[in-house]
């Protein structure tokens, strides 16, 4: 290796790190260190991060050993102030030289627009990387996204978990580095069971191999994850089933194991009478097991798991895990059977004991508001009002079941199955199941129209209620998940193509409340807040925000209509006529804003004298019918395509015609002509706001 670069290795050894945070911590640590190295102008060939339950490590390959020397100019006094009449240095010049640590002979003269100045041209030697690395590492660890740090022992040091050892190698030498009361060494530690002693790392490149071959630790997170995935798939194939590999669970299991070994166990088939989601929740959330299905997609009485060691008696490990899962599944079966003894409808009174929000009442009161609102919305979209209202009435009833109390992620799903068992009308169970959809970005929408109606009503009730008591989201604080609720409303209206006006829906939701402290502004605030979520929506779709604001300028509050307009304007913006017509609209808007005189309601062709403006008027007459038809059909792309033919006539008009002529009648007709053209565009969007 060149003497100008060295490999650097750092490892922080800890007690078991939080599994759901391990990958995030590793990525943040790597990002912080590499960013700091780049800011320090230290080049490197590559980075390899490592993350395992008891360690965060980073290997920097071919790191520059010293910063490059930096030349600099330090400006002193003006030449005319640096020498007296006899040409001798003044005290100012001599003082400047002394401050630079040089003599007058070492100074130069720099010519500038403001005159000539004395300057010192120096060289600042680059710092050694070894001197910079301790602070870079310490700062990166301090900046990790840790929600709550802890202390240990009698120390006042804080970290996400107690720190046990530190390894820091600069080439083959230990880098002098102290953190958390520990000094760095060239040793790490292996697997707690297979290799509990210290392991010497001779140089950074030996780190991963030494841990794997001697320490029984796969330190590379991605490698460990890939091995777990492949081993589970192979084991499932052997048992002729399909293992369900949830990505989040796979990451969590990877974070829990240093030396992963895939195993499989069984449970009694009687448990399959319980809804599959309950069994899967028990396996995945509580036990970190992977469920499996048969060729038809039905859950089977087999589970897969990862052991953190290579046991001499795998059967004993499997038997132990089978004993562990049995009581968990027994609990699920017991809750399932017990809950069915009480119909959902009989549980509604218990919702009186659960507060939705102290100023907004109980969950029972919220359910009643949503029920009424769902009926009103259903009428507007042609949904079955009875089904929507019955589903809304029962939607929250499963929150007081034992199954949901034990498995909170089953809310909605539990109600779906209980409603089926209760013999509720077709469609009602689906409403209960789908009320929370979409729960996150990319989540599926409700399958039925009635489900969409109730999902809308539930979110609108929450938005209006929380805004109505003055608890608007601020900055990063959104305790009631109103951003998600607003985005859910937009997705339901746009993706299910429901032509509903958001302002009207919010007004309907507002009427369900007897009184709200912010009653005078709540409707406008909710509508503005919800529609502003479109901005991020379109950014994610690679549509410029100026396109959205060009449509938003019309104060339209029907999300589906906004969507159609935005797509039309985005297509127009990509065309060749957009720049010229946007500039023309800006010019027209400016002219009209400065004109205080009222303009005529009708155009008088005989007043217009120039051929250019007569031709423009004739074209306007043709376009009015074409644009009106396209807008009526909601085809805004076609409307703008029609208007694109105005590019050259408008350019010619501005070139040939003096708009602000002294002839009042002629001036007003020309402005009226431009106003009529702008009004054509304003039927679609204010394209003067486009940034081109």
BELBEL-V374170 format. One record per backbone hydrogen bond with DSSP energy under -1.0 kcal/mol. NH is the residue of the N-H (numbers start at 1). CO is the residue of the C=O. E is the energy in kcal/mol with one decimal. If there is no record, write none. Layout:
nh	co	e
NH	CO	E
NH	CO	E
//
This chain:
nh	co	e
5	2	-1.3
6	63	-2.3
8	60	-2.8
9	169	-2.4
10	58	-2.4
11	167	-2.8
12	56	-3.1
13	165	-2.9
14	54	-2.0
15	162	-1.9
17	53	-3.1
21	18	-1.4
22	18	-1.1
25	21	-2.8
26	22	-2.4
27	23	-2.5
28	24	-2.5
29	25	-2.3
30	26	-2.3
31	27	-2.3
32	28	-2.5
33	29	-2.3
34	30	-2.6
35	31	-2.2
36	32	-2.0
37	33	-2.3
38	34	-2.2
39	35	-2.3
40	36	-1.7
41	38	-1.4
42	37	-2.6
45	61	-2.5
46	61	-1.1
48	59	-2.4
50	57	-2.7
51	219	-1.8
52	55	-2.4
55	52	-2.0
56	12	-1.7
57	50	-2.6
58	10	-2.6
59	48	-2.8
60	8	-2.9
61	46	-2.7
63	6	-3.2
64	43	-2.8
65	4	-2.5
67	127	-2.8
70	124	-3.0
72	122	-2.4
74	120	-2.5
76	118	-3.9
79	116	-2.6
81	78	-1.2
83	79	-1.0
84	88	-2.6
87	84	-1.8
90	82	-2.7
94	90	-2.4
95	91	-2.7
96	92	-1.9
97	93	-2.1
98	94	-2.4
99	95	-2.2
100	96	-1.2
101	98	-1.1
102	97	-2.4
106	103	-1.6
107	104	-1.5
108	119	-2.9
110	117	-3.3
112	115	-1.7
115	112	-1.5
117	110	-2.4
118	77	-2.5
119	108	-2.9
120	74	-2.5
122	72	-2.2
124	70	-3.8
129	65	-3.2
132	128	-1.1
133	129	-2.5
136	132	-1.9
137	133	-2.8
138	134	-2.4
139	135	-2.6
140	136	-2.1
141	137	-2.4
142	138	-2.1
143	139	-1.5
144	141	-1.0
146	144	-2.2
150	159	-3.1
155	152	-1.5
159	150	-2.0
164	13	-3.0
165	13	-1.5
167	11	-2.6
168	185	-1.9
169	9	-2.7
170	173	-3.7
171	7	-2.8
173	170	-1.6
175	168	-2.2
179	182	-2.3
182	179	-2.3
184	177	-2.6
185	166	-1.8
188	199	-2.7
190	197	-1.3
191	215	-3.2
195	191	-1.5
199	188	-2.8
201	186	-3.1
206	203	-2.2
207	204	-1.7
210	206	-2.7
211	207	-2.3
212	208	-2.2
213	209	-3.2
214	210	-2.4
215	210	-1.2
217	211	-1.8
218	258	-2.5
219	217	-1.0
224	220	-2.6
225	221	-2.8
226	222	-2.3
227	223	-2.1
228	224	-2.3
229	225	-2.5
230	226	-2.6
231	227	-2.7
232	228	-2.3
233	229	-2.3
234	230	-2.4
235	231	-2.3
236	232	-2.5
237	233	-2.2
238	234	-1.7
239	235	-1.4
240	237	-1.0
241	236	-2.2
242	293	-2.7
244	291	-2.8
246	244	-1.0
250	246	-2.7
251	247	-2.4
252	248	-2.2
253	249	-3.0
254	250	-2.1
255	251	-1.7
261	307	-2.1
263	305	-2.7
265	303	-2.4
267	301	-1.5
271	268	-1.5
272	269	-1.7
273	270	-1.5
274	271	-1.8
279	275	-1.6
280	276	-2.9
281	277	-2.4
282	278	-2.2
283	279	-2.4
284	280	-3.3
285	281	-2.1
287	282	-1.1
289	283	-3.2
290	304	-3.5
293	242	-2.4
294	298	-2.4
297	294	-1.8
300	292	-2.3
302	300	-1.7
303	265	-2.4
304	290	-2.4
305	263	-2.6
307	261	-3.0
311	309	-1.1
316	313	-1.0
317	313	-1.3
318	314	-2.6
319	315	-2.7
320	316	-2.2
321	317	-1.9
322	318	-2.3
323	319	-1.8
324	320	-1.4
325	321	-2.3
326	322	-1.4
329	325	-2.5
330	326	-2.3
331	327	-2.1
332	328	-1.9
333	329	-2.5
334	330	-2.6
335	331	-2.8
336	332	-2.4
337	333	-2.4
338	334	-2.7
339	335	-2.8
340	336	-1.1
341	338	-1.6
342	339	-1.7
347	344	-1.8
350	347	-1.5
351	348	-1.7
352	349	-1.4
353	350	-1.4
354	351	-1.2
356	361	-1.8
357	361	-1.8
360	357	-1.8
361	357	-1.4
363	354	-2.7
364	351	-1.1
366	362	-2.1
367	363	-2.6
368	364	-2.0
369	365	-2.0
370	366	-2.7
371	367	-2.4
372	368	-2.0
373	369	-2.6
374	370	-2.9
375	371	-1.7
376	372	-1.6
377	373	-2.4
378	374	-2.7
379	375	-1.6
381	377	-1.3
383	378	-2.1
388	384	-2.4
389	385	-2.8
390	386	-2.4
391	387	-2.6
392	388	-2.3
393	389	-2.4
394	390	-1.8
397	394	-1.4
399	396	-1.7
400	397	-1.5
401	398	-1.7
405	401	-1.9
406	402	-1.9
407	403	-2.9
410	407	-2.3
411	408	-1.5
414	410	-3.3
416	412	-1.9
417	413	-2.0
418	414	-2.7
419	415	-2.6
420	416	-1.7
421	417	-2.3
422	418	-2.2
423	420	-1.2
424	419	-2.4
428	425	-1.9
431	427	-1.8
432	428	-2.1
433	429	-2.5
434	430	-2.3
437	434	-1.7
443	440	-2.4
452	448	-1.8
453	449	-2.1
454	450	-2.1
455	451	-2.4
456	452	-2.4
457	453	-2.5
458	454	-2.7
459	455	-1.7
460	456	-2.7
461	457	-2.3
462	458	-1.8
463	459	-2.7
464	460	-2.7
465	461	-2.3
466	462	-2.7
467	463	-2.3
468	464	-2.3
470	467	-1.8
471	466	-2.2
474	477	-1.6
477	474	-2.5
481	478	-2.1
485	481	-1.9
486	482	-2.8
487	483	-2.5
488	484	-2.2
489	485	-2.1
490	486	-2.1
491	487	-2.7
492	488	-2.5
493	489	-2.2
494	490	-2.8
495	491	-2.4
498	493	-2.6
500	498	-2.4
502	557	-2.8
505	501	-2.1
506	502	-2.8
507	503	-2.0
508	504	-2.2
509	505	-2.4
510	506	-2.5
511	507	-1.7
512	509	-1.1
513	510	-1.5
518	468	-2.8
519	516	-1.6
521	518	-1.1
522	518	-2.0
525	521	-2.6
526	522	-2.6
527	523	-2.3
528	524	-2.4
529	525	-2.5
530	526	-2.8
531	527	-2.6
532	528	-1.7
533	530	-1.2
534	531	-1.5
535	532	-1.5
537	533	-1.7
538	534	-3.0
539	535	-1.9
540	536	-2.4
542	539	-1.7
543	538	-3.2
547	544	-1.1
548	544	-1.0
549	545	-2.5
550	546	-1.8
551	547	-1.3
552	548	-3.1
553	549	-1.5
554	551	-1.9
555	552	-2.2
562	558	-2.4
563	559	-2.6
564	560	-2.1
565	561	-2.4
566	562	-3.0
567	563	-2.3
568	564	-2.0
569	565	-2.9
570	566	-2.7
571	567	-1.9
572	568	-2.1
573	569	-2.9
574	570	-1.2
575	572	-1.8
581	577	-2.3
582	578	-2.8
583	579	-2.2
584	580	-2.1
585	581	-2.3
586	582	-2.0
587	583	-2.3
588	584	-2.7
589	585	-2.7
590	586	-2.4
591	587	-2.5
592	588	-2.8
593	589	-2.0
594	590	-1.4
607	604	-1.8
614	610	-2.1
615	611	-2.6
616	612	-2.0
617	613	-2.1
618	614	-2.2
619	615	-2.2
620	616	-2.3
621	617	-2.0
622	618	-1.5
623	619	-2.6
624	620	-2.2
626	622	-1.3
627	623	-3.2
628	624	-2.0
629	625	-2.0
630	626	-2.1
631	627	-2.9
632	628	-2.2
633	629	-1.3
634	631	-1.5
635	630	-2.5
636	634	-1.3
639	635	-1.8
640	636	-2.3
641	637	-1.8
642	638	-2.4
643	639	-1.9
644	640	-1.3
645	642	-1.3
646	643	-2.1
647	644	-1.6
650	646	-2.8
651	647	-2.4
652	648	-2.6
653	649	-2.2
654	650	-2.6
655	651	-1.4
656	652	-2.6
657	653	-2.6
661	659	-1.6
667	663	-3.0
668	664	-2.6
669	665	-1.9
670	666	-2.3
671	667	-2.5
672	668	-2.5
673	669	-2.2
674	670	-2.1
675	671	-2.6
676	672	-2.2
677	673	-1.8
678	674	-2.6
679	675	-2.4
680	676	-1.2
681	677	-1.6
682	678	-2.7
684	681	-2.4
685	681	-2.4
686	550	-2.8
687	685	-1.3
689	686	-1.9
690	687	-1.4
//
